Amino acid sequence: MLNIHMLPALEGDCLLVEYGEKGHAWRMIIDGGRAGTYDVLKDQLGKEKPVELLVVTHVDADHIEGVIRLLYVQARDNIHPIQQVWFNGYRHLAAQDMLGPVQGEYLSALIEKCEIPWNKAFSGQAVKTPDTGDLPVAEFPGNMRLTVLSPDQKKLAKLFPEWGKTIKEAGLDTDDPEKVLERLEEDKRLIPDKLGEKALDIERLLDKHFTSDHAVANGSSITFLAERLDTAGAIQESCLFLADAHADVVICSILRLLKERVDHAGKAPEKLSVTAVKIPHHGSKNNVSPDLIKLLDCDTYLISTNGNTFHHPDQESVARIIEYNGKKPTKLYFNYCSEYNRVWDDNTLRNDMQYETYYPADGNIAGLVIPLPE
């Protein structure tokens, strides 16, 4: 069993993953969405039921705000259900004289206050891929294996100019977590309790040239392949969690992974077979490349956004997923029904292009649960 709950995170990501056997499930959280997502996440988690892993993929507000609220409450109430956290903060980038942005400093101070083991699978160092050799693998209870695909050192190194400027302007010191928490107390928004559609021209969409995302925060995203294994070590269900990552780094890591997974005849698979993919950057056309989708043998794609601010998902991205993935019919799961994704709720398009769409039921504000396999 591998259930992925895409919580309503506005334009961001907040994924609650449950896996294991019937009657005995383990849990992971991937990102926390905007500040308001905390209320739904809190209801889903309950108070003290353990969470094996919290992954904060990067420091963009639409991924980190809800986590700040979550850990603030846990620190305040002295409850510690989170077993470990993956997050690349200042301390993991200090070797390159890097600094974390303000919200990253909030989260870092809260992780320390809650005494959560930090990047434990990486001996406390940065979560990243090496330039050579095997990709990092971490094992978790319930026969869960995570293979890290990004970021690489080059992408992390690009964070310095923007992060340093942000911290300097905010007047914060990464060596003074108490001052950071005092500043957080002043941020009322992050503290709980204070708180027209046209027919699509698919060929035109597919003909559009792919231009890569260059945002340095997105490039620093922690991404991984989660695989639930049976007692014999065979893969039962799997999901690629791609945060806001740049396609080039993910493609490079998938190719490396395929070379590692040769069969008995010494032949590497041409595509990565996975049960589901949480597509990068909420369906941005600059992160979902044709080459990335062509590397995947998958029929289930998860898109997390309400379309605010950047009007994601881009139509080009959805068209690429439907056209270039390795299995039909393609299943598209949206955790909101918005003016930007409703255009795919079209019977003629569905029949012609062999895909299915799934939206939350009317009035459902708790997102969408995707059971794997269905």
N, C-alpha and C positions, 0 to 999 in steps of 0.2 A: 504494500500500500504506500502510495506517495501522493498526498493531497497538497495542492498549492492554492492558498487562499490569497487572491489579489485584493487587498483592502483598498477602500476608497481614499486614495492619497492625493487627491486633486491632480495636479500635473506631474506628480512624482511617483515614487515607488515605495510600497510597503508590502512585503510578501511574508506570510506566515506559512511555513512548510511543516507538515506532519507526515511522518513516515514510520514504517515498521510493520508489525503484524496486527491482526484484528485483536482489540482488547489491550494492546500494549504499544502505544505510539510515543515517539520522540518528536521534539519540536526544534525548529530553527526560525530565526527572524532575519530577513534580509531587508535592511533599510527601514526608515520610519516615516517617510512621507513628510508632508507639511505638519505644522504644529497641531492643526485640528484633527489629523489622523490619529493622534494619541488616544482620543476618546474611544474610537472603535477598537484600536489595538488593545487597550486596557481591558475592554469587555471580552475580547477573544481570549486573552491570556489568563484571566483570573488573577489571583494574588501571588501564590507561591509555587505553582506547578513549574517544574524545572524547564529551562530552555537550554538545550545543549550548546547552541552557538548563536551569537548575534553578529552579523556581518554588516558593517557600515561601509558601503563600497567606496564612497568618496564624500567630499565636504559640501556639495551643493545643497542649498536650503531645502529643496524638494525631496531630498533623501535623508537628511540628518535631523530636521527640526523635531519630528515626532520621537526620535530616540533620545534627544536631549530632555524632553518632557518625561519620558519613561524612566530614565535613570535618575532624574531629579527626584521623582516620587519615591523610587526605590531607596535612594540615599536618605531621603527625609524619613521614610517609614522603617528604615533598617531591615529591608527584605532583600534577599539576594538570590533570586531564582536563576540568574544567567550564569552558566557554567564557564563560558569564556567568550571573548569578543575578538573579532578581526577588524582592525581599523588602523590605517596608516596615519599617525599623528606626527607632531614635531619630533618627538624622541626617535622615531624611526627614520627620519630624514636628516638628522643633525649632522651626520657624517658629511653631508653635502652642504652644510650651513644653511639649511632650509628652515622656514618658519611656517606655522600653520595659521590659517585664517581664523577669524573670531569664533565662529561656530565650532570649528575643529578644536579650538582651545577649550570651549565650554565642555564639549564631549570628553576631551582628554582628562580634564579635572574631575568630571563625574565618574569616569572609569576608575580613576585612582581612589576617589572617595568611597565608591562601592566595593573596592578591592576585587574587581573582576579580573581573572587571568587574561592578560593582554597579548594577543598574537602568540599564544602558547605553542601552537603547532610549528611556529617559526622561531622558537627559542627566544621570543620577545623581540625579534627583529622585524623588519618590514615584510609585509605580505607582498611578494613579487616573484616573477619568474627569473631564473638565471639565464645568462646569455647562451650557455651551452649545457648539455647534459639533459637528464630527465626533468620533466615538469614536476613541481612540488605536489605531493599527495598527502592528505590528512585523513585519518580514520576516526570515525565517531561511533558511539554505541548504536545498536540497531542495524549493524552492517551497512553503514553509510560511508561512502568514500567520496571525498572532494578532491578534484584535480584542478589546481589553480592555473588559469590561462593568461591573466594579466593582473597588474601592470608589469612592464619591464623597467629596468633602471633608467633607460632613456626617457620614458614618459614621466617617471617620478621626478627626474632632474629638472624638468621644465616648470615645475611648480614654484620654484624659488622666487622669481621676480614678482608675481602677483601676491603670493602669500606674505612675503616680507613687507610689501607696501601696506597690505591690509592691517597687519599687526601693529606696525609703526603708527599708522593713522588712528588706530583704536586706543593707543596708549597702554597696551597690554604687554606683559612679560611672561614668556613661556616658563620661566623658572619660578613663577609666583602663582601657583594654582589657587590660593586663597583669594587673591585679588581677582582672578578670573571668575570664581564663583560669586564674589560680591557683585561683579558686573552683571553676571547672569541674573541675579536677584532683581536687578533694575529693569530687566527685559520682560515686561509684563506679558507680552505675547507668547513667550516660551515657557512661562511658569503656569502650571495647572492651578485651578482654583482662583486665578486672578484674570483670571482670564475673561441661407436659401440654396438648396441642393440641386446640382446639375448632373446629367448622365455622364458617366466616366468614359473617356477615351483611353482604353487600356494600352493600346499600341503606343500612343503618344507618351504615356507615363513610362513605359518600358524603354522607350528610346532616349529618355533623358539621361545625360551623362552623370555618373556618380562623382560627387565631390566630397572629399573626406572632411569630417569634423576636426577642427584644430584646437578646441577648447582644452586648456591644460588640465582643468579639474576633471573633465570627463575622461581624459586620457589616463588619469591616475586611478580609475575605477578598478576595484577588486572584482574579478569575475571567476567563475569556477563551474566545473561539471560535477553535479551531484549524482551519485549512483548508489542505489540500494541493492545490496547483494544478498543472495541466499546463503545458506550454511555451507554450500560447496564453493562459494565464491563467484557464482554466475550472476550477471547483471539482471535484475528484475525490472526496475524502472529507473529512469534517469531524466535529468533536466539540466539544460545550460542556463545559468543565471548570468546575464550579460550586462547588467547595470547600465551605465552610459558609455561603455567602452568604445574605443576607436576600433574600427573593423580590421585595420591592418595588423594590429597586435594579436587580436583574437584569431584571425586566419593563420598567422604564423604559428601560434601555439597549437591550433587544431592539427595543422600539418605535422608538427613535431609529435603530437600525441598519436596520430595515425601511424607514423613510422615506428613508434614504440609498440604498437599493437599488431604485430605480425602474426599470421596464423601458423599452423604446423608446417606448412609448405614454405614458410619464409616470406609470404606475400602480405603486404600492408593493405588494409582496406582503402578504397578511394574516397569514401565518405564516412563521416561520423554518424553513427546510428544512435539517436536519442529519442526518448519518449516525448519530450516537450522542450521548447525554447522560450525563455522570457526575453523578448527581443530588446536590443539596446536602445537607450535614449528615447523611450516612449514612442518608438516608430519614426524617429527622425530620418529623413532621406540621406543625411550625411553620415549615418552610422550603420544603416542596413544596406550593405552593398550586395550586388548580384553575386560576386565571388564568394561572399560569406554564405549566402543561402545555398548556393550550388554545392558547398562542401557538406551539407547536412542531409541526412536521410531521416526525415521527421515529418509528421503530419499535424502537430499541435503547437500553436504559437500563441503566446500570452502577451497582451499589450496593456500596459498600465498607465493611464492618463485620463483626465477629464477634458483635455484640450485647452485648458486655460493658458494664457500667455503666448505659447508658441504654436497653438493650433495643431498639436500632434494627435494622431499619427498622420504623417504625410502620405498622400495617396500613392506616391511613387514607391514608398516602402512596402505598403500592403500589396501592391501589384507585383513587386519583386518576390515577395514571400509566396504568393499564390502561383506565380509562373515558374519559379526556379527551384522550389523545394523538391525533395525526393519522393514524396508520397502524395497520393490523392485518395479521397478529397482532403483538401487542406482545412483544418479547423482553426478558426480565429476566435480567441476569447478576449473580450473587452470588459474591464471592471467598471466602466461607465458606458452609458448610452449618450453620446454627444452629437452635436451637429457635424463634427469632424469625422466620426466613424460610422454614423448612421447611413451614409451613402452606400456602404457595403451591404446593407440590409435590403437586397434587391434580388428577387427570385430569378430574373433573367440573367443577371450577372452570375449568380450562384450556379445556375445550370450550365452556362457557357464555360465558366472557368473552373468548375468542380471544387467549390469550397463551401464551408458551412460557417455561420456566425453565431456567437453566443454572447448575450448581454444579460446584465442583472434583471431580475423581474421588476416590474413597475413598483416604484416606491422602496426598493431594496437599497438601503444605504450602507449595508455591511459588505459591499463588494461582491466577489464571485469566487466560488470554490471549484477548483478543477481537480477531480479525482483521477489519478493515474495508476493503472490503466482504467479506462472508462468502463 
